[in-house]
Amino acid sequence: SSKSETHSVLVHLKEYLETIDLATVSRHFPARVSNPVLV
């Protein structure tokens, strides 16, 4: 139970960090904002 809770937190943290990373990439490379999949 505690283990699955920790896993859930880690998954959310990973998604959060990926979101921040994408935002940072978009800010530095505005030309790629329209097609973030091709980063």
mmCIF file of the N, C-alpha and C atoms, coordinates in Angstrom:
data_MODEL
# 
_entry.id   MODEL 
# 
loop_
_atom_site.group_PDB 
_atom_site.id 
_atom_site.type_symbol 
_atom_site.label_atom_id 
_atom_site.label_alt_id 
_atom_site.label_comp_id 
_atom_site.label_asym_id 
_atom_site.label_entity_id 
_atom_site.label_seq_id 
_atom_site.pdbx_PDB_ins_code 
_atom_site.Cartn_x 
_atom_site.Cartn_y 
_atom_site.Cartn_z 
_atom_site.occupancy 
_atom_site.B_iso_or_equiv 
_atom_site.pdbx_formal_charge 
_atom_site.auth_seq_id 
_atom_site.auth_comp_id 
_atom_site.auth_asym_id 
_atom_site.auth_atom_id 
_atom_site.pdbx_PDB_model_num 
ATOM 1   N N  . SER A 1 1  ? 0.854  -1.204 0.000   1.00 0.00 ? 1  SER A N  1 
ATOM 2   C CA . SER A 1 1  ? 0.000  0.000  0.000   1.00 0.00 ? 1  SER A CA 1 
ATOM 3   C C  . SER A 1 1  ? 0.887  1.251  0.000   1.00 0.00 ? 1  SER A C  1 
ATOM 4   N N  . SER A 1 2  ? 1.813  1.294  0.964   1.00 0.00 ? 2  SER A N  1 
ATOM 5   C CA . SER A 1 2  ? 2.724  2.435  1.045   1.00 0.00 ? 2  SER A CA 1 
ATOM 6   C C  . SER A 1 2  ? 3.607  2.489  -0.195  1.00 0.00 ? 2  SER A C  1 
ATOM 7   N N  . LYS A 1 3  ? 3.968  1.302  -0.686  1.00 0.00 ? 3  LYS A N  1 
ATOM 8   C CA . LYS A 1 3  ? 4.839  1.239  -1.859  1.00 0.00 ? 3  LYS A CA 1 
ATOM 9   C C  . LYS A 1 3  ? 4.138  1.806  -3.090  1.00 0.00 ? 3  LYS A C  1 
ATOM 10  N N  . SER A 1 4  ? 2.863  1.458  -3.275  1.00 0.00 ? 4  SER A N  1 
ATOM 11  C CA . SER A 1 4  ? 2.126  1.959  -4.434  1.00 0.00 ? 4  SER A CA 1 
ATOM 12  C C  . SER A 1 4  ? 1.890  3.466  -4.318  1.00 0.00 ? 4  SER A C  1 
ATOM 13  N N  . GLU A 1 5  ? 1.741  3.953  -3.087  1.00 0.00 ? 5  GLU A N  1 
ATOM 14  C CA . GLU A 1 5  ? 1.589  5.398  -2.895  1.00 0.00 ? 5  GLU A CA 1 
ATOM 15  C C  . GLU A 1 5  ? 2.849  6.133  -3.327  1.00 0.00 ? 5  GLU A C  1 
ATOM 16  N N  . THR A 1 6  ? 3.999  5.589  -2.927  1.00 0.00 ? 6  THR A N  1 
ATOM 17  C CA . THR A 1 6  ? 5.275  6.190  -3.302  1.00 0.00 ? 6  THR A CA 1 
ATOM 18  C C  . THR A 1 6  ? 5.440  6.167  -4.809  1.00 0.00 ? 6  THR A C  1 
ATOM 19  N N  . HIS A 1 7  ? 5.065  5.062  -5.439  1.00 0.00 ? 7  HIS A N  1 
ATOM 20  C CA . HIS A 1 7  ? 5.174  4.947  -6.889  1.00 0.00 ? 7  HIS A CA 1 
ATOM 21  C C  . HIS A 1 7  ? 4.306  6.008  -7.568  1.00 0.00 ? 7  HIS A C  1 
ATOM 22  N N  . SER A 1 8  ? 3.101  6.207  -7.055  1.00 0.00 ? 8  SER A N  1 
ATOM 23  C CA . SER A 1 8  ? 2.187  7.197  -7.617  1.00 0.00 ? 8  SER A CA 1 
ATOM 24  C C  . SER A 1 8  ? 2.781  8.596  -7.539  1.00 0.00 ? 8  SER A C  1 
ATOM 25  N N  . VAL A 1 9  ? 3.385  8.902  -6.385  1.00 0.00 ? 9  VAL A N  1 
ATOM 26  C CA . VAL A 1 9  ? 4.020  10.208 -6.205  1.00 0.00 ? 9  VAL A CA 1 
ATOM 27  C C  . VAL A 1 9  ? 5.162  10.385 -7.199  1.00 0.00 ? 9  VAL A C  1 
ATOM 28  N N  . LEU A 1 10 ? 5.958  9.348  -7.379  1.00 0.00 ? 10 LEU A N  1 
ATOM 29  C CA . LEU A 1 10 ? 7.081  9.418  -8.317  1.00 0.00 ? 10 LEU A CA 1 
ATOM 30  C C  . LEU A 1 10 ? 6.593  9.618  -9.750  1.00 0.00 ? 10 LEU A C  1 
ATOM 31  N N  . VAL A 1 11 ? 5.514  8.952  -10.103 1.00 0.00 ? 11 VAL A N  1 
ATOM 32  C CA . VAL A 1 11 ? 4.952  9.103  -11.449 1.00 0.00 ? 11 VAL A CA 1 
ATOM 33  C C  . VAL A 1 11 ? 4.487  10.546 -11.669 1.00 0.00 ? 11 VAL A C  1 
ATOM 34  N N  . HIS A 1 12 ? 3.796  11.100 -10.671 1.00 0.00 ? 12 HIS A N  1 
ATOM 35  C CA . HIS A 1 12 ? 3.325  12.480 -10.790 1.00 0.00 ? 12 HIS A CA 1 
ATOM 36  C C  . HIS A 1 12 ? 4.496  13.461 -10.851 1.00 0.00 ? 12 HIS A C  1 
ATOM 37  N N  . LEU A 1 13 ? 5.530  13.183 -10.064 1.00 0.00 ? 13 LEU A N  1 
ATOM 38  C CA . LEU A 1 13 ? 6.712  14.041 -10.065 1.00 0.00 ? 13 LEU A CA 1 
ATOM 39  C C  . LEU A 1 13 ? 7.388  13.993 -11.425 1.00 0.00 ? 13 LEU A C  1 
ATOM 40  N N  . LYS A 1 14 ? 7.491  12.803 -12.000 1.00 0.00 ? 14 LYS A N  1 
ATOM 41  C CA . LYS A 1 14 ? 8.102  12.640 -13.319 1.00 0.00 ? 14 LYS A CA 1 
ATOM 42  C C  . LYS A 1 14 ? 7.314  13.425 -14.371 1.00 0.00 ? 14 LYS A C  1 
ATOM 43  N N  . GLU A 1 15 ? 5.989  13.316 -14.331 1.00 0.00 ? 15 GLU A N  1 
ATOM 44  C CA . GLU A 1 15 ? 5.150  14.042 -15.284 1.00 0.00 ? 15 GLU A CA 1 
ATOM 45  C C  . GLU A 1 15 ? 5.302  15.543 -15.101 1.00 0.00 ? 15 GLU A C  1 
ATOM 46  N N  . TYR A 1 16 ? 5.392  15.982 -13.840 1.00 0.00 ? 16 TYR A N  1 
ATOM 47  C CA . TYR A 1 16 ? 5.567  17.401 -13.534 1.00 0.00 ? 16 TYR A CA 1 
ATOM 48  C C  . TYR A 1 16 ? 6.888  17.910 -14.100 1.00 0.00 ? 16 TYR A C  1 
ATOM 49  N N  . LEU A 1 17 ? 7.959  17.150 -13.883 1.00 0.00 ? 17 LEU A N  1 
ATOM 50  C CA . LEU A 1 17 ? 9.267  17.546 -14.385 1.00 0.00 ? 17 LEU A CA 1 
ATOM 51  C C  . LEU A 1 17 ? 9.293  17.567 -15.907 1.00 0.00 ? 17 LEU A C  1 
ATOM 52  N N  . GLU A 1 18 ? 8.608  16.618 -16.536 1.00 0.00 ? 18 GLU A N  1 
ATOM 53  C CA . GLU A 1 18 ? 8.548  16.595 -17.995 1.00 0.00 ? 18 GLU A CA 1 
ATOM 54  C C  . GLU A 1 18 ? 7.799  17.810 -18.520 1.00 0.00 ? 18 GLU A C  1 
ATOM 55  N N  . THR A 1 19 ? 6.751  18.222 -17.803 1.00 0.00 ? 19 THR A N  1 
ATOM 56  C CA . THR A 1 19 ? 5.997  19.401 -18.196 1.00 0.00 ? 19 THR A CA 1 
ATOM 57  C C  . THR A 1 19 ? 6.856  20.650 -18.104 1.00 0.00 ? 19 THR A C  1 
ATOM 58  N N  . ILE A 1 20 ? 7.606  20.766 -16.996 1.00 0.00 ? 20 ILE A N  1 
ATOM 59  C CA . ILE A 1 20 ? 8.511  21.896 -16.809 1.00 0.00 ? 20 ILE A CA 1 
ATOM 60  C C  . ILE A 1 20 ? 9.572  21.904 -17.905 1.00 0.00 ? 20 ILE A C  1 
ATOM 61  N N  . ASP A 1 21 ? 10.106 20.722 -18.203 1.00 0.00 ? 21 ASP A N  1 
ATOM 62  C CA . ASP A 1 21 ? 11.139 20.608 -19.229 1.00 0.00 ? 21 ASP A CA 1 
ATOM 63  C C  . ASP A 1 21 ? 10.601 21.038 -20.591 1.00 0.00 ? 21 ASP A C  1 
ATOM 64  N N  . LEU A 1 22 ? 9.396  20.608 -20.927 1.00 0.00 ? 22 LEU A N  1 
ATOM 65  C CA . LEU A 1 22 ? 8.792  20.981 -22.200 1.00 0.00 ? 22 LEU A CA 1 
ATOM 66  C C  . LEU A 1 22 ? 8.573  22.488 -22.278 1.00 0.00 ? 22 LEU A C  1 
ATOM 67  N N  . ALA A 1 23 ? 8.123  23.074 -21.163 1.00 0.00 ? 23 ALA A N  1 
ATOM 68  C CA . ALA A 1 23 ? 7.920  24.516 -21.123 1.00 0.00 ? 23 ALA A CA 1 
ATOM 69  C C  . ALA A 1 23 ? 9.230  25.266 -21.322 1.00 0.00 ? 23 ALA A C  1 
ATOM 70  N N  . THR A 1 24 ? 10.294 24.761 -20.704 1.00 0.00 ? 24 THR A N  1 
ATOM 71  C CA . THR A 1 24 ? 11.614 25.388 -20.836 1.00 0.00 ? 24 THR A CA 1 
ATOM 72  C C  . THR A 1 24 ? 12.120 25.274 -22.263 1.00 0.00 ? 24 THR A C  1 
ATOM 73  N N  . VAL A 1 25 ? 11.965 24.098 -22.842 1.00 0.00 ? 25 VAL A N  1 
ATOM 74  C CA . VAL A 1 25 ? 12.389 23.880 -24.228 1.00 0.00 ? 25 VAL A CA 1 
ATOM 75  C C  . VAL A 1 25 ? 11.616 24.811 -25.158 1.00 0.00 ? 25 VAL A C  1 
ATOM 76  N N  . SER A 1 26 ? 10.314 24.922 -24.932 1.00 0.00 ? 26 SER A N  1 
ATOM 77  C CA . SER A 1 26 ? 9.476  25.778 -25.768 1.00 0.00 ? 26 SER A CA 1 
ATOM 78  C C  . SER A 1 26 ? 9.894  27.235 -25.660 1.00 0.00 ? 26 SER A C  1 
ATOM 79  N N  . ARG A 1 27 ? 10.327 27.639 -24.457 1.00 0.00 ? 27 ARG A N  1 
ATOM 80  C CA . ARG A 1 27 ? 10.733 29.019 -24.244 1.00 0.00 ? 27 ARG A CA 1 
ATOM 81  C C  . ARG A 1 27 ? 12.042 29.307 -24.977 1.00 0.00 ? 27 ARG A C  1 
ATOM 82  N N  . HIS A 1 28 ? 12.945 28.322 -24.986 1.00 0.00 ? 28 HIS A N  1 
ATOM 83  C CA . HIS A 1 28 ? 14.242 28.523 -25.627 1.00 0.00 ? 28 HIS A CA 1 
ATOM 84  C C  . HIS A 1 28 ? 14.192 28.274 -27.141 1.00 0.00 ? 28 HIS A C  1 
ATOM 85  N N  . PHE A 1 29 ? 13.245 27.450 -27.567 1.00 0.00 ? 29 PHE A N  1 
ATOM 86  C CA . PHE A 1 29 ? 13.120 27.141 -28.984 1.00 0.00 ? 29 PHE A CA 1 
ATOM 87  C C  . PHE A 1 29 ? 11.678 27.387 -29.441 1.00 0.00 ? 29 PHE A C  1 
ATOM 88  N N  . PRO A 1 30 ? 11.263 28.658 -29.528 1.00 0.00 ? 30 PRO A N  1 
ATOM 89  C CA . PRO A 1 30 ? 9.881  28.985 -29.868 1.00 0.00 ? 30 PRO A CA 1 
ATOM 90  C C  . PRO A 1 30 ? 9.442  28.419 -31.216 1.00 0.00 ? 30 PRO A C  1 
ATOM 91  N N  . ALA A 1 31 ? 10.382 28.192 -32.108 1.00 0.00 ? 31 ALA A N  1 
ATOM 92  C CA . ALA A 1 31 ? 10.038 27.658 -33.417 1.00 0.00 ? 31 ALA A CA 1 
ATOM 93  C C  . ALA A 1 31 ? 9.471  26.247 -33.325 1.00 0.00 ? 31 ALA A C  1 
ATOM 94  N N  . ARG A 1 32 ? 9.774  25.555 -32.222 1.00 0.00 ? 32 ARG A N  1 
ATOM 95  C CA . ARG A 1 32 ? 9.328  24.173 -32.077 1.00 0.00 ? 32 ARG A CA 1 
ATOM 96  C C  . ARG A 1 32 ? 8.023  24.039 -31.292 1.00 0.00 ? 32 ARG A C  1 
ATOM 97  N N  . VAL A 1 33 ? 7.510  25.144 -30.800 1.00 0.00 ? 33 VAL A N  1 
ATOM 98  C CA . VAL A 1 33 ? 6.289  25.085 -29.992 1.00 0.00 ? 33 VAL A CA 1 
ATOM 99  C C  . VAL A 1 33 ? 5.137  24.491 -30.790 1.00 0.00 ? 33 VAL A C  1 
ATOM 100 N N  . SER A 1 34 ? 5.070  24.804 -32.081 1.00 0.00 ? 34 SER A N  1 
ATOM 101 C CA . SER A 1 34 ? 3.974  24.309 -32.903 1.00 0.00 ? 34 SER A CA 1 
ATOM 102 C C  . SER A 1 34 ? 4.082  22.810 -33.164 1.00 0.00 ? 34 SER A C  1 
ATOM 103 N N  . ASN A 1 35 ? 5.270  22.238 -32.950 1.00 0.00 ? 35 ASN A N  1 
ATOM 104 C CA . ASN A 1 35 ? 5.459  20.809 -33.188 1.00 0.00 ? 35 ASN A CA 1 
ATOM 105 C C  . ASN A 1 35 ? 6.360  20.203 -32.112 1.00 0.00 ? 35 ASN A C  1 
ATOM 106 N N  . PRO A 1 36 ? 5.918  20.209 -30.848 1.00 0.00 ? 36 PRO A N  1 
ATOM 107 C CA . PRO A 1 36 ? 6.741  19.744 -29.733 1.00 0.00 ? 36 PRO A CA 1 
ATOM 108 C C  . PRO A 1 36 ? 7.120  18.267 -29.834 1.00 0.00 ? 36 PRO A C  1 
ATOM 109 N N  . VAL A 1 37 ? 6.349  17.497 -30.613 1.00 0.00 ? 37 VAL A N  1 
ATOM 110 C CA . VAL A 1 37 ? 6.617  16.066 -30.731 1.00 0.00 ? 37 VAL A CA 1 
ATOM 111 C C  . VAL A 1 37 ? 7.955  15.815 -31.432 1.00 0.00 ? 37 VAL A C  1 
ATOM 112 N N  . LEU A 1 38 ? 8.377  16.756 -32.266 1.00 0.00 ? 38 LEU A N  1 
ATOM 113 C CA . LEU A 1 38 ? 9.602  16.566 -33.041 1.00 0.00 ? 38 LEU A CA 1 
ATOM 114 C C  . LEU A 1 38 ? 10.843 17.097 -32.347 1.00 0.00 ? 38 LEU A C  1 
ATOM 115 N N  . VAL A 1 39 ? 10.741 17.375 -31.055 1.00 0.00 ? 39 VAL A N  1 
ATOM 116 C CA . VAL A 1 39 ? 11.901 17.884 -30.319 1.00 0.00 ? 39 VAL A CA 1 
ATOM 117 C C  . VAL A 1 39 ? 12.994 16.825 -30.306 1.00 0.00 ? 39 VAL A C  1 
# 
